[in-house]
Amino acid sequence: MIDHISVGVNDLAENAKIYDAALAAIGWKQLFKEGDFGLGYGPDKEAILWIQNPGDGKPATAGNGTHICFKAPTRAAVDAFHAAALAAGASDAGAPGLRPEYTPDYYGAFFYDLTGNKIEAVCFGD
């Protein structure tokens, strides 16, 4: 079982706008702020995702091929997740839609945050 995931970013305040908007669309919210170090997000009182400045003080870089996917309750939530992220400054990494090459009912959307982390929401069915 996963306790939490941390994603390095270079501009915490600007990336927070993207994550606040996109994650709200799937029922998550910003739960914790650790000074200028990081922000914790989750659906209730436990932070599962943290965006943070790297602890070593060096610039954050996105891993090649690394991405995080969140389960969304509906296709409309996937659409809202993607639209909210783009409106807040993220880059498109795959518009909402079916991806039958994964499974017949895989409905997902992707964005890149300002550091290049690839973030996705998916819904099966709906």
ROSE-4610 file (N, C-alpha, C; in Angstrom, 1 decimal, always signed):
// ROSE-4610
residu = [M/M/M/I/I/I/D/D/D/H/H/H/I/I/I/S/S/S/V/V/V/G/G/G/V/V/V/N/N/N/D/D/D/L/L/L/A/A/A/E/E/E/N/N/N/A/A/A/K/K/K/I/I/I/Y/Y/Y/D/D/D/A/A/A/A/A/A/L/L/L/A/A/A/A/A/A/I/I/I/G/G/G/W/W/W/K/K/K/Q/Q/Q/L/L/L/F/F/F/K/K/K/E/E/E/G/G/G/D/D/D/F/F/F/G/G/G/L/L/L/G/G/G/Y/Y/Y/G/G/G/P/P/P/D/D/D/K/K/K/E/E/E/A/A/A/I/I/I/L/L/L/W/W/W/I/I/I/Q/Q/Q/N/N/N/P/P/P/G/G/G/D/D/D/G/G/G/K/K/K/P/P/P/A/A/A/T/T/T/A/A/A/G/G/G/N/N/N/G/G/G/T/T/T/H/H/H/I/I/I/C/C/C/F/F/F/K/K/K/A/A/A/P/P/P/T/T/T/R/R/R/A/A/A/A/A/A/V/V/V/D/D/D/A/A/A/F/F/F/H/H/H/A/A/A/A/A/A/A/A/A/L/L/L/A/A/A/A/A/A/G/G/G/A/A/A/S/S/S/D/D/D/A/A/A/G/G/G/A/A/A/P/P/P/G/G/G/L/L/L/R/R/R/P/P/P/E/E/E/Y/Y/Y/T/T/T/P/P/P/D/D/D/Y/Y/Y/Y/Y/Y/G/G/G/A/A/A/F/F/F/F/F/F/Y/Y/Y/D/D/D/L/L/L/T/T/T/G/G/G/N/N/N/K/K/K/I/I/I/E/E/E/A/A/A/V/V/V/C/C/C/F/F/F/G/G/G/D/D/D]
num = [1/1/1/2/2/2/3/3/3/4/4/4/5/5/5/6/6/6/7/7/7/8/8/8/9/9/9/10/10/10/11/11/11/12/12/12/13/13/13/14/14/14/15/15/15/16/16/16/17/17/17/18/18/18/19/19/19/20/20/20/21/21/21/22/22/22/23/23/23/24/24/24/25/25/25/26/26/26/27/27/27/28/28/28/29/29/29/30/30/30/31/31/31/32/32/32/33/33/33/34/34/34/35/35/35/36/36/36/37/37/37/38/38/38/39/39/39/40/40/40/41/41/41/42/42/42/43/43/43/44/44/44/45/45/45/46/46/46/47/47/47/48/48/48/49/49/49/50/50/50/51/51/51/52/52/52/53/53/53/54/54/54/55/55/55/56/56/56/57/57/57/58/58/58/59/59/59/60/60/60/61/61/61/62/62/62/63/63/63/64/64/64/65/65/65/66/66/66/67/67/67/68/68/68/69/69/69/70/70/70/71/71/71/72/72/72/73/73/73/74/74/74/75/75/75/76/76/76/77/77/77/78/78/78/79/79/79/80/80/80/81/81/81/82/82/82/83/83/83/84/84/84/85/85/85/86/86/86/87/87/87/88/88/88/89/89/89/90/90/90/91/91/91/92/92/92/93/93/93/94/94/94/95/95/95/96/96/96/97/97/97/98/98/98/99/99/99/100/100/100/101/101/101/102/102/102/103/103/103/104/104/104/105/105/105/106/106/106/107/107/107/108/108/108/109/109/109/110/110/110/111/111/111/112/112/112/113/113/113/114/114/114/115/115/115/116/116/116/117/117/117/118/118/118/119/119/119/120/120/120/121/121/121/122/122/122/123/123/123/124/124/124/125/125/125/126/126/126]
x = [+0.8/+0.0/+0.9/+0.5/+1.3/+0.8/+1.8/+1.5/+1.4/+2.4/+2.4/+3.4/+3.2/+4.1/+4.6/+5.8/+6.4/+6.8/+6.5/+6.8/+7.6/+8.8/+9.6/+9.2/+9.1/+8.7/+9.7/+9.8/+10.7/+10.0/+8.7/+8.0/+6.8/+6.9/+5.8/+4.5/+4.6/+3.3/+2.6/+3.4/+2.7/+2.2/+3.0/+2.5/+1.3/+1.2/+0.1/-1.2/-1.2/-2.4/-2.9/-2.0/-2.4/-2.9/-2.2/-2.6/-3.9/-4.0/-5.3/-6.5/-6.3/-7.4/-7.7/-6.7/-6.9/-7.4/-6.8/-7.2/-8.6/-9.0/-10.3/-11.4/-11.1/-12.0/-12.3/-11.3/-11.5/-11.8/-12.1/-12.4/-11.3/-10.1/-9.0/-8.8/-8.1/-7.8/-6.4/-5.9/-4.7/-5.0/-4.2/-4.5/-3.4/-2.1/-1.0/-0.1/+0.5/+1.5/+2.7/+3.8/+5.0/+5.9/+5.6/+6.4/+6.6/+7.8/+8.1/+8.6/+8.5/+9.1/+8.1/+6.8/+5.9/+4.5/+3.6/+2.2/+1.7/+0.8/+0.2/-1.2/-1.6/-3.0/-3.5/-4.9/-5.5/-7.0/-7.8/-9.2/-9.9/-9.2/-9.7/-8.7/-8.3/-7.3/-5.9/-5.6/-4.3/-3.7/-2.5/-1.9/-1.3/-1.7/-1.2/-0.1/-0.4/+0.5/+1.1/+2.4/+3.1/+3.8/+3.7/+4.5/+5.5/+6.8/+7.8/+9.0/+9.7/+11.0/+12.0/+12.9/+13.8/+14.6/+14.8/+15.5/+16.9/+17.6/+19.0/+19.3/+18.2/+18.4/+18.7/+18.8/+19.1/+17.7/+17.7/+16.5/+15.8/+14.5/+13.7/+13.7/+13.8/+13.6/+12.6/+11.9/+10.9/+11.6/+11.3/+11.9/+11.4/+12.2/+11.8/+10.9/+9.7/+8.8/+8.0/+8.3/+7.6/+6.3/+5.2/+3.9/+3.1/+2.2/+1.3/-0.2/-1.0/-2.3/-3.3/-4.3/-5.4/-6.6/-7.3/-8.6/-9.7/-10.4/-11.5/-12.8/-13.9/-15.1/-16.0/-15.8/-16.6/-15.7/-16.2/-15.5/-15.6/-16.7/-16.8/-15.7/-15.4/-14.4/-13.0/-12.8/-11.5/-11.4/-12.5/-12.6/-12.3/-12.9/-12.8/-11.3/-10.7/-9.4/-8.4/-8.6/-7.7/-7.9/-9.2/-9.5/-9.0/-9.1/-8.7/-7.2/-6.5/-5.0/-4.5/-5.1/-4.7/-5.0/-6.2/-6.5/-5.6/-5.0/-4.1/-2.7/-2.4/-1.0/-0.3/-0.9/-0.3/-0.3/+0.5/+0.6/-0.1/-0.8/-1.5/-0.6/-0.9/-0.1/-1.0/-2.2/-3.2/-4.6/-5.4/-6.7/-7.6/-8.7/-9.6/-10.1/-10.2/-10.8/-10.5/-11.2/-11.0/-9.6/-9.0/-7.7/-7.9/-8.5/-8.8/-7.5/-6.4/-5.1/-4.7/-5.2/-5.0/-6.0/-7.3/-8.4/-9.6/-10.6/-11.8/-12.5/-12.5/-13.2/-12.3/-11.0/-10.0/-10.3/-10.7/-11.0/-10.0/-9.1/-8.0/-7.7/-7.0/-6.4/-5.1/-4.2/-2.9/-2.5/-1.7/-1.0/+0.4/+1.2/+2.5/+2.4/+2.9/+3.0/+4.2/+4.5/+5.5/+6.9/+7.1/+8.4/+8.6/+7.5/+7.5/+7.0/+6.5/+5.9/+4.6/+4.4/+3.2/+2.2/+1.0/+0.0/-1.3/-2.0/-3.1/-4.3/-5.5/-6.7/-7.3/-7.9/-8.5/-9.9/-10.8/-12.1/-12.3/-12.7/-13.1/-14.6/-15.2/-16.7/-17.2/-18.5/-19.2/-20.0]
y = [-1.2/+0.0/+1.2/+2.2/+3.5/+4.4/+5.0/+6.0/+7.4/+7.7/+9.0/+9.0/+10.0/+10.2/+11.6/+11.9/+13.2/+13.5/+14.7/+15.2/+16.5/+16.5/+17.7/+18.8/+20.0/+21.1/+22.3/+23.2/+24.3/+25.6/+25.7/+26.9/+26.4/+26.3/+25.8/+26.5/+27.9/+28.7/+28.5/+28.5/+28.4/+27.0/+26.0/+24.6/+24.4/+25.0/+24.8/+25.2/+26.2/+26.7/+25.5/+24.8/+23.7/+22.6/+22.1/+21.0/+21.3/+22.5/+22.9/+22.7/+23.3/+23.2/+21.8/+21.1/+19.8/+18.8/+18.8/+17.8/+18.1/+19.3/+19.6/+19.0/+18.8/+18.2/+16.7/+16.1/+14.7/+14.5/+15.6/+15.5/+15.6/+16.0/+16.2/+17.6/+17.9/+19.3/+19.4/+20.6/+20.9/+20.8/+19.9/+19.7/+20.3/+20.3/+20.8/+21.7/+22.6/+23.5/+23.4/+23.0/+22.9/+24.1/+25.3/+26.5/+26.6/+26.9/+27.0/+25.7/+24.6/+23.4/+22.6/+22.4/+21.6/+21.7/+21.1/+21.1/+19.7/+19.3/+18.0/+17.9/+17.0/+16.9/+15.5/+15.4/+14.2/+14.4/+13.3/+13.4/+13.6/+13.4/+13.7/+14.3/+13.7/+14.3/+13.8/+12.9/+12.4/+12.8/+13.4/+13.8/+12.6/+12.3/+11.2/+11.7/+12.9/+13.5/+14.8/+14.9/+16.1/+16.7/+18.0/+18.7/+19.5/+19.5/+20.1/+20.5/+21.4/+21.8/+20.7/+20.3/+19.2/+19.6/+18.6/+18.7/+19.1/+18.7/+19.0/+20.4/+21.2/+22.6/+22.7/+21.6/+21.6/+21.7/+22.1/+22.2/+20.8/+20.8/+19.6/+19.3/+18.0/+17.6/+16.5/+16.4/+15.3/+14.1/+12.9/+11.7/+11.3/+10.7/+10.3/+9.1/+9.2/+8.1/+8.0/+8.9/+8.8/+9.6/+9.0/+9.8/+9.2/+10.1/+9.7/+9.8/+8.8/+8.7/+8.6/+9.5/+9.5/+8.9/+8.1/+7.5/+8.6/+8.8/+9.8/+9.1/+9.7/+9.0/+8.9/+9.9/+9.9/+10.5/+10.2/+10.8/+12.4/+12.9/+14.4/+14.9/+14.1/+14.6/+14.5/+13.6/+13.5/+14.8/+15.1/+16.3/+17.5/+17.7/+18.8/+18.9/+17.8/+17.7/+18.3/+17.8/+18.3/+19.8/+20.2/+21.6/+22.5/+22.1/+23.0/+23.1/+22.0/+22.1/+23.0/+22.8/+23.7/+25.2/+25.4/+26.8/+27.4/+26.6/+27.1/+27.1/+26.8/+26.9/+25.7/+24.5/+23.2/+23.1/+22.2/+21.9/+20.6/+20.6/+19.4/+18.2/+17.0/+15.8/+14.7/+15.1/+14.1/+14.5/+14.9/+15.3/+14.2/+14.5/+13.5/+12.7/+11.4/+10.5/+9.0/+8.2/+6.7/+6.4/+5.4/+4.9/+3.4/+2.9/+1.4/+0.6/+1.3/+0.5/+0.1/+0.7/+0.3/-0.8/-0.4/-1.3/-0.6/-1.4/-0.8/+0.3/+0.4/+1.4/+2.4/+2.5/+3.4/+4.8/+5.7/+7.1/+8.0/+8.6/+9.3/+10.6/+11.4/+12.7/+13.0/+13.7/+13.9/+15.4/+15.8/+17.2/+17.1/+18.1/+18.3/+19.5/+19.4/+20.5/+21.4/+22.5/+23.4/+22.9/+21.8/+21.1/+20.0/+19.6/+18.5/+17.2/+17.1/+15.9/+15.6/+14.4/+14.0/+13.4/+14.1/+13.8/+13.4/+12.3/+11.8/+11.6/+11.6/+11.1/+10.1/+9.0/+8.0/+7.6/+7.2/+6.6/+5.4/+4.3/+3.1/+3.0/+3.1/+3.1/+4.5/+4.7/+6.0/+6.1]
z = [+0.0/+0.0/+0.0/-0.7/-0.8/+0.3/+1.0/+2.0/+1.4/+0.6/-0.1/-1.3/-2.2/-3.3/-3.3/-3.6/-3.6/-5.0/-5.5/-6.8/-6.7/-7.2/-7.2/-8.2/-7.7/-8.6/-8.4/-9.3/-9.2/-8.8/-9.0/-8.6/-7.8/-6.5/-5.7/-5.9/-5.8/-5.9/-7.2/-8.3/-9.6/-9.9/-9.5/-9.6/-8.7/-7.5/-6.6/-7.3/-8.2/-8.9/-9.8/-10.4/-11.3/-10.5/-9.5/-8.7/-7.9/-7.3/-6.6/-7.6/-8.8/-9.7/-10.2/-10.7/-11.3/-10.2/-9.1/-8.1/-7.5/-7.4/-6.9/-7.8/-9.1/-10.0/-9.7/-9.0/-8.7/-7.2/-6.5/-5.1/-4.1/-4.5/-3.6/-3.3/-2.2/-1.9/-1.2/-1.2/-0.5/+1.0/+1.7/+3.1/+4.0/+3.5/+4.4/+3.6/+4.3/+3.7/+4.7/+4.2/+5.0/+4.6/+5.1/+4.7/+3.2/+2.8/+1.4/+0.8/+1.6/+1.2/+0.4/+0.8/+0.0/+0.5/-0.4/-0.2/-0.3/+0.7/+0.7/+0.2/-0.6/-1.2/-0.9/-0.7/-0.5/-0.6/-0.6/-0.6/+0.8/+1.8/+3.2/+4.1/+5.1/+6.0/+5.9/+5.1/+4.9/+3.5/+3.5/+2.3/+1.6/+0.4/-0.4/-1.4/-1.9/-2.9/-2.3/-2.4/-2.0/-3.2/-3.4/-4.4/-3.5/-3.9/-3.0/-3.8/-3.2/-3.6/-3.2/-4.1/-3.7/-2.5/-1.6/-0.4/-0.5/-1.6/-1.8/-2.3/-2.6/-3.1/-4.6/-5.2/-6.7/-7.4/-8.7/-9.4/-9.6/-9.5/-9.8/-11.3/-11.6/-13.0/-13.1/-14.1/-14.3/-14.8/-14.2/-14.7/-16.1/-16.9/-18.2/-18.1/-18.5/-18.5/-17.2/-16.2/-14.9/-15.0/-14.5/-14.4/-13.3/-12.8/-11.7/-12.3/-11.9/-12.4/-11.2/-11.3/-10.2/-10.8/-10.0/-10.4/-10.2/-11.2/-11.2/-11.1/-10.5/-10.3/-11.6/-12.5/-13.8/-14.9/-16.1/-17.3/-17.2/-16.7/-16.6/-15.6/-14.6/-13.7/-14.4/-15.2/-16.0/-16.9/-17.6/-18.4/-17.6/-16.4/-15.6/-15.0/-14.7/-14.2/-15.2/-16.5/-17.6/-17.9/-18.0/-18.3/-17.2/-15.9/-14.8/-14.8/-15.1/-15.1/-16.2/-17.4/-18.5/-18.3/-17.7/-17.4/-16.3/-15.5/-14.4/-14.9/-16.1/-16.7/-17.1/-16.9/-17.3/-18.8/-19.3/-20.8/-21.0/-22.2/-22.6/-22.9/-22.3/-22.6/-23.1/-23.5/-24.0/-23.6/-24.5/-24.3/-23.7/-23.0/-22.5/-23.6/-23.4/-24.4/-24.0/-24.8/-24.6/-25.2/-24.5/-24.9/-25.0/-26.1/-26.2/-26.3/-26.7/-26.7/-25.3/-24.3/-22.9/-22.5/-22.4/-22.2/-22.9/-23.2/-23.9/-23.2/-21.9/-21.2/-20.5/-20.9/-20.3/-20.8/-20.0/-20.3/-19.5/-20.2/-19.4/-20.1/-19.3/-19.8/-19.1/-19.7/-19.2/-19.3/-18.4/-18.5/-17.9/-18.3/-17.7/-16.8/-15.6/-14.7/-15.2/-14.5/-15.0/-14.9/-14.2/-14.1/-15.1/-15.7/-16.7/-16.2/-14.9/-14.4/-15.1/-15.6/-16.3/-15.4/-15.3/-14.4/-15.2/-14.7/-15.4/-14.5/-15.0/-14.4/-15.3/-14.7/-15.5/-14.8/-15.7/-15.3/-16.1/-15.5/-16.2/-16.1/-17.3/-17.4/-17.5/-16.9/-16.9/-18.1]
